[in-house]
Amino acid sequence: MEIPLSRRTLLGMAAAVPVSAALTACGTSGPSKGGGGDGGKATYWHLSGQPQEGVRTGAVERFNEANPKGQIEVTTFENDAYKTKIKTAIGAGKAPTIIWGWGGGTLRRYVQADQVDDLTPWFDQNPEIKDRLFPSSFGAATVDGRIYAMPFESVEPIVLFYNKRVFDDVGVEPPQSWDDIMALVPKFNAEGIAPFSLGGQSRWTNMMWLEFLFDRIGGPEVFQAVFDGEKNAWSHPAAIEALTKVQDLVKANGFVKGFSSITADSNADQALLYTDKAAMMLHGSWSYGIQQTEGGDFVSGDGLGFMNFPPVDGGKGDPGNSVGNPAQYLSISSKASAEQKKIAKDFFATGVLTDEEVKDWIDTGAVPIRKGSEKLLAGSESAEFLQFVYGIASNAKSFAQSWDQALSPTAAETLLDNIAKLFQLSISPRQFTDNLNKVIGK
């Protein structure tokens, strides 16, 4: 899911080179600085990519200015490179003081290896900090009833975006069902327009389709059974139906030609939508900010439409359900020095989701997870989209965390690998479920 999330490609082993490094009083940074022994400086790695990177670095700049004796050094990475680098660093005992992440299964592994601190006592001592955040944001931060991460940033549901200009030109309406989606495919293809943009090389982008289809066909309990470790849970009839439907869409040329070689980090999938080369795109809510930043007058000229994923006829899932990232998360390395841990907690208390940062997130088209932001949302130039996202987040009966974050790293990597093969039509739905059943609970 972040984008950005997303949400959303876990864990190769090759080292990655940071995209940029900045933000200290003395202007030095670098991934070689691990958790310990850096005096009055804490280290912090997070994702690059605008506009989100600017909000994150702005928060650190303000904190550093207010705390000259307790500085934070930042290093930024592209999404997929970060996932590789942070795993390697944590495994080597050289994690940054502050670990940016998505919570869920990866956080659970960190906890099991005693690599991050238990923040429950700190939250107990500072209840006002916990009380100002969305309650739903703490689920992915909690392992066995204990809180190991600070929820922050924004809620990021997966959204079905569409190009209003293209729909008007072709003379069709946004889909209200899965059957509508399949009926639109040949109409757009006949006009030389890709029905759906997709950065399929990143794999987690493909995953979003399955997350929604599983839910719309079988309800949230289908994936919940996988998460709970039930034997052969991937073989549920709703899962087989969902896997078959997504391959039907691939076979019908529902995605842009060459989607398996397009990366999400490059934003090439985003460009296909705002340049009228694709009609629709399933992506995280952070896409709105990218379209706004890079798409010229596409957003300001009312060219971007958005909606929740439509229902599947006969499906059991509530059409109001959502999937994605209920928040992003900050943990503290257990290897950090006492002084570094204090700086991190001071940042959590006074530097995270300040009034300035909340406004910055809203300006990017995001809904921050801090309570009481409704008036700011209504007053934003992106009010329609922000209120749409707030409505999804607050009204969904089920808001499932992105699968690759909810599962363990081992299961997530197997999942993403098989999703890529599923979309390339190199394995069948049954082969997919057989392969995934083998890593349930691992």
N, C-alpha and C positions, 0 to 999 in steps of 0.2 A: 502497500500500500504504500509513501512519500516518495514522497515523495514524498531532487526531492525524494517522499515516502516511500516515499514510499518505499508511501508505505515504500519499497516495497522491495536479489541474487546472492545467496549466502555462500561464502566461504570456500574460495580456492586457497591455495597455499603460497602463490607467488607474491613477493613483496611488491608494494605499490609506491609510486613517487607522489608526494603531496602536491596538490595543485597550487596552493599558496600558503604562505605562513606570515603571520603578522600579529599586531595588537599587544604589545607590551610597552612598558614605559621606556625600555631601552631598545625596543625594536628587534629583538632576537627571538627566534623560535626554532622548533624542529622536532621531528618525531623521535629522535634519539633520547630525548629527556623522558625518563620513565616516571614511575610513581614516587621515587624517593629522592631525598637529598638535594633539594633546590631552594633551600632557604625560604625567602618570602615570596616565592613564585609557585603558582599552581599551573599545571598544563591542562589543555582542553582541546580535544579534536572534535570537529563536527563537519557536516557536509558543506560543499561549495555549491555554487549555482544561485543566480539571482532570480527573484528578489529575496529569497529566504536567507541567503548568506548575509546580505546587508543587515537584516534585522538581528541575526545572531551576533554578528560582530559589533553592531551598535550597542547591544546590551552589555557586552564585555568592555567596550570603550568607556561607557558611562560608569561602570563599576570600577574600572581601573582609575578613572579620574577622581572618584570619591574615596578610593582606598589606596593611597600611594604606598603604603607599607605592606600591602597584600595583593600583589599583581597576578593577573591571569594571562598566560601565553596561549595563543590559539594557533592551531594548524588545521587547514581545511583539505578535504579530499572529495573527489567525485564519488557518487553513491556506491558503485560496485567496488571501486578501489578501497573505499573506506571499510567495507565489510571484510575484505581480505586482511587489510592492514591491522584493524583493531583486534581481530581474532589472533593474528600472529603475535602482536604486542602483548596481549593479555596472557597468552600461553607462555610467553618468555618472561613474564613477571616485569614487563616494561610498559605497562599501560599508562596512559595519561592520568592525571589526578581525577579529572572529570570525564566520564565516559558517556558520550551521546549515543542513544540507541532507541529501539522500538519496544523494549520490554519483552514479555512473553517467554517463549521457549529458550531464546538465547540468554536472557537474563537468568532463567532458572539454571542453566549450565554454569554461568558465572557464580551463582550462589552455591551450587553443589561443589564447586572447586575452591570455595572460600576466596574468591577474587574481588568481591565487592562488599562494602559495609552494609550492615543492617541499619536502616534509617528509622526504624520504628520508634526507638526511644527519643530520637530528635523530633519526630513528628508529635509524639506524646507531650514533649516539652514545649512545642510550638503549635498548638492546635489551630491557631488563627491562620497559619500558612496552609494547612490541609483544608480548612473550612472554606477558603476562598477559591478552591479548584473544583471542577466538575467531579462529582462522586464517581461517575462511570470511568474516569480516567485512571483510577487506582487499581483496577482489576489486573491490567498487564504489568503493573509495578509490584505486584504482591506474589510472594512464593510461600506456600505453606502458612498463610496467615500473617506473614511479616512483610513489611514494605522495604524494598531494596532500591527504589529509584524515585526520583522527584518527577512527577508528571509536569510537563510544561509545553510551551508553544501552542499548537492549535489542534482542533479536531478535524480529521481529514477523511470524510467518507468518499467512496468511489462514486463517480458521477458519470452519467451518459451525456456527453456534450454533443452538440450538433451545429452545423453551419446553416443559419437561417437563409442566407443568400442562395446557397445551393439548393436547399429545399424549395425555395420560392421559384428558382429558375426551372427546376424539374417538375414543379407543380404537385408536390406530395406533402404529406403531413408527418410529423414525428411519430414514431411507432408507439402503439399502446399495448402491444403484446409481442411475444416471440414470433408468432405467425406474421405479424406486421414487419418485423425485422427481416425475415426471410423473403417477404414479398417486395421489400424495397431494394434488395440486393440487385436483381436484374435490371431494375429501372435506372439505378445509378450507373451500373456497368454499361448500359446502352448509351449513356451520355459521356462515357470516358472518364467518369468520376469514381474513385475508389469508395465503396460503401463505408468501410471503416479504416481509419489509420491505426497502425499498430507498430510499436517498436519492439518487435518480437525477439530480437537478439538478447534483450535484457531479461527475458523469461518471466519475471514477476508481472510484467504487463499482460502476458497471456493468462496468468493465474487469476486475474481479476474476473475474467469471463467465467471461469469455473466456480469461483466463490459465489457469484450471483446465481448461476444456473443451479448449483447444488441447493442453495437456499430457496429459490423460487419454485423448484420442483419438489423438493423433499422437506423444506423447512430447516431451521438451524440445527436441529438434532442430528442431521446426517453427518456434518463435520464434527459436531460435539462428540459423537461416538468415536471418531478418529482421535480427537484430542484426549479423550478419556482412556484411550488404549484398548478399546474393545477389539477382539480378534476379528479379522476380516471385515472391518468396518467400511473399508473403501469399496466393498462389493455390494453395497446397498443398491437396490434397483434404481433409486433416484440418482445415484452416482453414475450408474451405467447409462441412464437416459441423458444426463447432463453431458457426459463425455461424448456420447454419440451426436448430440445436437451441435456441439462446438465443432466437431469434425464435419458435420453437414454444412456448417457455415463456411468452413475452409474450402470444402469441395465446390461450393457454389461461388467461389471467388469473392467472398465477403470482405476479405482484407486486401489492403494495398499490395500490389505485386512486389515481391522481394521483401516482405515484412520480416522474415527471419534474419535479415542482414541489417536491419535498422535498429539503432540503439536509442533508449530513452534518455540517456545522459546527454546526448547531442541535441535533444529537443527537435530532432528531425520529424518525429511523429506529430509534434505540436504544429510545426510549420505546414504540414500537409493539410491540416484543418483550416488554418487561417489564410492560406493561399488558395483555397477553394479546390484543392486537388482531392480532398476527401470530404465526405458528407458528415461522418460521425466519428467519435472516438470515446472509448471507455477508459477513464483515467481518474486519478486522484483529484480532489478538489483544488489542490495546489496548481493544477493546470490553468485555472482561471488567472492567477497572477502571472503565469508565463505568457499566456495569450495577451494579457493586458500590457505586459512589458515589451514583448517582441512582435506582436501582431499588428502594429500600426494602429489604425482606427477600427480594427475588427471588433473589439469589445465596446469602445466608446460609440461606435456607429451602430450598435445593436445587431451585430452580425452573429454573436455567440448565443446559442440556446443551450439549456441544461434541464435535466430531468433525472429522476430516480430510474433505476433499471426496471423495465416493464415486467408484468407477470407472465408466466407460462400457463397456457390454458390447461386446466386440470391439476395445476400444481398446488401443493399444500402450504407453501411459504407465504407469509404476509407480504404484500407488495410494498409495505412501508418499511420493511427491514433494510438494514444497510450493512456494508462491510467496509473495512479500511483501517485507519489508524485512530483510535480513540484519543491519542495524544502522542507526544514524543517524550523521551525519558532521559534523565541524567542520573548516573550512579557515581559513587566515589570508590576509587580503587583502594582495596585493602592494603596495597603496598605503599600507599602515599604516606608521607610523614605527617605527624600530628599538626604541624603548622599548615601544610598543604590542605589537610582535611578541614581545618578551621576556615581557610580561605574559601574552599568549596561551599561549605555550609553558609558562610556569610553571603556568598553569591546567590545561593538558593533562597535565602531569606530576604535579601534586599535588592538583588540584581535581576531576578527572574520575574517576568510578567509584571513589570512596573507599568505605571500609566503610559509612559513613553513607548514601551515595547508593545503593549496592548494596541495602542494606536497604530504603531508600525505594522503589526500583523494585519490589522483591519485594512490598512492602506494597500496591502498586497493582495487583498481578496480572501483573507483567511479569517476563521472564527476562533479567537483565542479561547483557551479552556478556563479562563478566569471568570467567575460568576460576576453578574452585574454589568455586563458589557452591552446589554440590549440597546440602550440609548445610543451608544457609539455606533453600533451596527446600523441602526435606523438612519443615522445622520451621515453615513458614508456614501460616497458616490457609487459604491458597489452594493448598495443596500439590498437590492433585489436578490442578488446571488448570496450574500451573507445571510440574509434571513431565510433563504431556501436551505442553506447548509445547517443553520441553527435549528430549523424545523426538523430536518432529518435526524440530527444528533439528539434532539430532545424528545422526539416522538417515536423513534424506532423501537419496536418491542424487542428487537434483537439487533445489536451493533457488534458484529463479529470482527475480531482482530484479523489482520491479514495472515493468511496461512503460514507464509514463510517466517513470520515472526512468532506466531503462536506455537509452532512445532519446534522440536529440538533442531540444532544445526544439522545433525546427521539426516534426520527425516526430511528437513526442508531442502537440503541439497538434492536428495533423491527425488523429491517432489518436483523441483524446478527442472531437473534434467529430464524427467519423464513428461512434463508439460511441454517442453520444447519438442520432444519427439512426437507427442500427440498432435501438436499443431502442424508439424511437418509431415504428418500422416505416415510416419515410419513405424508406429505401433498402434495396435487396436485398443479400444476401450478396455477390453478384458486383460490385455497385456499390461496396460497402465495399472489397473486395480491389483493384478497379481504382484507387480513390482512394488507398489506402495504398501500392500498388506505386510510385506516382509520387514518393513521398518517401523511398523506401529509400535510405539512405546520405546523406541531406541533413541 
